[in-house]
Amino acid sequence: MDNWRKSSHSGGGDGNECVEIANSPTHVSIRDSKTPTTATLTFPPAPFTAFLDALKSAPIINPA
């Protein structure tokens, strides 16, 4: 997969403190930006979109 991209919130410096994402019509892949040659997680687009929607709507919990 050639279209890996990082979040705009990937940290300072070289921006290697996040995940990278790549997508195609049939799947979405995620990898650790610090170790891009290791394993990736791959999902069908619909479940991945549902996961992102759930994250966006989840309440922020501050530990005590």
MIVONU-173735 format. One record per atom (N, C-alpha, C): residue in three letters; residue number from 0; x, y, z. Coordinates in nm, 2 decimals. Example, Ala and Ser with C-alpha at 12.3 -4.5 7.8 and 13.67 -1.06 7.14 Angstrom:
% residues 2
Ala/0/1.32/-0.57/0.78
Ala/0/1.23/-0.45/0.78
Ala/0/1.32/-0.33/0.78
Ser/1/1.28/-0.22/0.71
Ser/1/1.37/-0.11/0.71
Ser/1/1.29/0.00/0.79
//
This chain:
% residues 64
Met/0/0.09/-0.12/0.00
Met/0/0.00/0.00/0.00
Met/0/0.09/0.12/0.00
Asp/1/0.06/0.22/-0.09
Asp/1/0.15/0.33/-0.11
Asp/1/0.10/0.46/-0.05
Asn/2/-0.03/0.47/-0.01
Asn/2/-0.09/0.59/0.03
Asn/2/-0.10/0.61/0.18
Trp/3/0.01/0.58/0.26
Trp/3/0.01/0.60/0.40
Trp/3/0.01/0.75/0.43
Arg/4/-0.07/0.79/0.53
Arg/4/-0.07/0.93/0.57
Arg/4/-0.08/0.94/0.73
Lys/5/-0.03/1.04/0.78
Lys/5/-0.03/1.07/0.93
Lys/5/-0.13/1.17/0.96
Ser/6/-0.18/1.16/1.09
Ser/6/-0.27/1.26/1.14
Ser/6/-0.20/1.39/1.15
Ser/7/-0.28/1.50/1.14
Ser/7/-0.22/1.63/1.17
Ser/7/-0.19/1.65/1.31
His/8/-0.23/1.56/1.40
His/8/-0.20/1.56/1.54
His/8/-0.09/1.46/1.58
Ser/9/0.01/1.44/1.49
Ser/9/0.10/1.33/1.51
Ser/9/0.22/1.37/1.60
Gly/10/0.22/1.49/1.66
Gly/10/0.33/1.52/1.75
Gly/10/0.43/1.61/1.68
Gly/11/0.52/1.67/1.76
Gly/11/0.62/1.76/1.71
Gly/11/0.74/1.69/1.64
Gly/12/0.84/1.77/1.60
Gly/12/0.95/1.71/1.54
Gly/12/0.92/1.64/1.41
Asp/13/0.96/1.51/1.40
Asp/13/0.93/1.44/1.27
Asp/13/0.79/1.38/1.27
Gly/14/0.71/1.40/1.37
Gly/14/0.57/1.36/1.37
Gly/14/0.55/1.21/1.37
Asn/15/0.64/1.14/1.45
Asn/15/0.63/0.99/1.45
Asn/15/0.56/0.94/1.58
Glu/16/0.47/1.01/1.64
Glu/16/0.41/0.97/1.76
Glu/16/0.26/0.94/1.74
Cys/17/0.23/0.87/1.63
Cys/17/0.09/0.84/1.61
Cys/17/0.08/0.72/1.52
Val/18/-0.04/0.69/1.47
Val/18/-0.06/0.59/1.38
Val/18/-0.07/0.65/1.24
Glu/19/-0.05/0.57/1.14
Glu/19/-0.07/0.61/1.00
Glu/19/-0.18/0.52/0.94
Ile/20/-0.25/0.58/0.85
Ile/20/-0.36/0.51/0.79
Ile/20/-0.35/0.51/0.63
Ala/21/-0.39/0.41/0.57
Ala/21/-0.40/0.39/0.43
Ala/21/-0.53/0.33/0.39
Asn/22/-0.59/0.37/0.29
Asn/22/-0.72/0.31/0.25
Asn/22/-0.73/0.28/0.10
Ser/23/-0.81/0.19/0.07
Ser/23/-0.85/0.15/-0.06
Ser/23/-1.00/0.13/-0.07
Pro/24/-1.06/0.10/-0.18
Pro/24/-1.20/0.08/-0.18
Pro/24/-1.24/-0.05/-0.10
Thr/25/-1.15/-0.14/-0.08
Thr/25/-1.19/-0.26/-0.01
Thr/25/-1.15/-0.27/0.14
His/26/-1.05/-0.19/0.18
His/26/-1.01/-0.20/0.32
His/26/-0.94/-0.07/0.37
Val/27/-0.92/-0.06/0.50
Val/27/-0.85/0.04/0.57
Val/27/-0.74/-0.02/0.65
Ser/28/-0.62/0.02/0.64
Ser/28/-0.51/-0.03/0.71
Ser/28/-0.45/0.07/0.81
Ile/29/-0.40/0.03/0.92
Ile/29/-0.34/0.11/1.02
Ile/29/-0.21/0.05/1.06
Arg/30/-0.11/0.14/1.09
Arg/30/0.02/0.09/1.14
Arg/30/0.08/0.20/1.23
Asp/31/0.17/0.15/1.31
Asp/31/0.24/0.24/1.41
Asp/31/0.35/0.32/1.33
Ser/32/0.34/0.45/1.34
Ser/32/0.44/0.54/1.26
Ser/32/0.58/0.52/1.31
Lys/33/0.60/0.47/1.43
Lys/33/0.74/0.45/1.48
Lys/33/0.80/0.33/1.43
Thr/34/0.72/0.23/1.39
Thr/34/0.77/0.10/1.33
Thr/34/0.69/0.07/1.21
Pro/35/0.70/0.14/1.10
Pro/35/0.62/0.12/0.98
Pro/35/0.64/-0.01/0.91
Thr/36/0.75/-0.08/0.94
Thr/36/0.77/-0.21/0.87
Thr/36/0.71/-0.33/0.94
Thr/37/0.66/-0.31/1.06
Thr/37/0.60/-0.42/1.13
Thr/37/0.45/-0.44/1.09
Ala/38/0.38/-0.52/1.16
Ala/38/0.24/-0.56/1.12
Ala/38/0.15/-0.44/1.11
Thr/39/0.05/-0.46/1.03
Thr/39/-0.06/-0.36/1.02
Thr/39/-0.19/-0.42/1.06
Leu/40/-0.29/-0.34/1.10
Leu/40/-0.42/-0.39/1.12
Leu/40/-0.50/-0.35/1.00
Thr/41/-0.59/-0.44/0.95
Thr/41/-0.67/-0.41/0.83
Thr/41/-0.81/-0.44/0.86
Phe/42/-0.90/-0.35/0.82
Phe/42/-1.04/-0.36/0.84
Phe/42/-1.12/-0.33/0.72
Pro/43/-1.24/-0.39/0.70
Pro/43/-1.33/-0.34/0.60
Pro/43/-1.37/-0.20/0.63
Pro/44/-1.40/-0.12/0.53
Pro/44/-1.43/0.03/0.55
Pro/44/-1.55/0.05/0.64
Ala/45/-1.66/-0.02/0.63
Ala/45/-1.78/0.01/0.71
Ala/45/-1.76/-0.01/0.86
Pro/46/-1.70/-0.12/0.91
Pro/46/-1.67/-0.13/1.05
Pro/46/-1.57/-0.03/1.10
Phe/47/-1.47/0.01/1.02
Phe/47/-1.38/0.11/1.06
Phe/47/-1.44/0.24/1.07
Thr/48/-1.53/0.28/0.98
Thr/48/-1.61/0.40/0.99
Thr/48/-1.69/0.41/1.12
Ala/49/-1.76/0.29/1.15
Ala/49/-1.84/0.28/1.27
Ala/49/-1.75/0.30/1.40
Phe/50/-1.63/0.24/1.40
Phe/50/-1.53/0.26/1.51
Phe/50/-1.50/0.40/1.52
Leu/51/-1.46/0.47/1.42
Leu/51/-1.43/0.62/1.43
Leu/51/-1.54/0.70/1.48
Asp/52/-1.66/0.67/1.43
Asp/52/-1.78/0.74/1.48
Asp/52/-1.80/0.72/1.63
Ala/53/-1.78/0.60/1.68
Ala/53/-1.79/0.57/1.82
Ala/53/-1.69/0.65/1.90
Leu/54/-1.57/0.66/1.85
Leu/54/-1.46/0.73/1.92
Leu/54/-1.50/0.88/1.93
Lys/55/-1.55/0.93/1.82
Lys/55/-1.58/1.08/1.82
Lys/55/-1.70/1.11/1.91
Ser/56/-1.79/1.02/1.93
Ser/56/-1.90/1.04/2.02
Ser/56/-1.88/1.00/2.16
Ala/57/-1.77/0.93/2.19
Ala/57/-1.75/0.89/2.33
Ala/57/-1.72/1.00/2.42
Pro/58/-1.77/1.00/2.55
Pro/58/-1.73/1.11/2.64
Pro/58/-1.59/1.10/2.68
Ile/59/-1.53/1.21/2.71
Ile/59/-1.39/1.22/2.76
Ile/59/-1.39/1.19/2.90
Ile/60/-1.31/1.09/2.95
Ile/60/-1.30/1.06/3.09
Ile/60/-1.17/1.10/3.14
Asn/61/-1.18/1.18/3.25
Asn/61/-1.05/1.23/3.31
Asn/61/-1.03/1.14/3.44
Pro/62/-0.91/1.07/3.44
Pro/62/-0.88/0.99/3.55
Pro/62/-0.87/1.07/3.68
Ala/63/-0.91/1.01/3.79
Ala/63/-0.91/1.08/3.92
Ala/63/-0.77/1.08/3.98
//
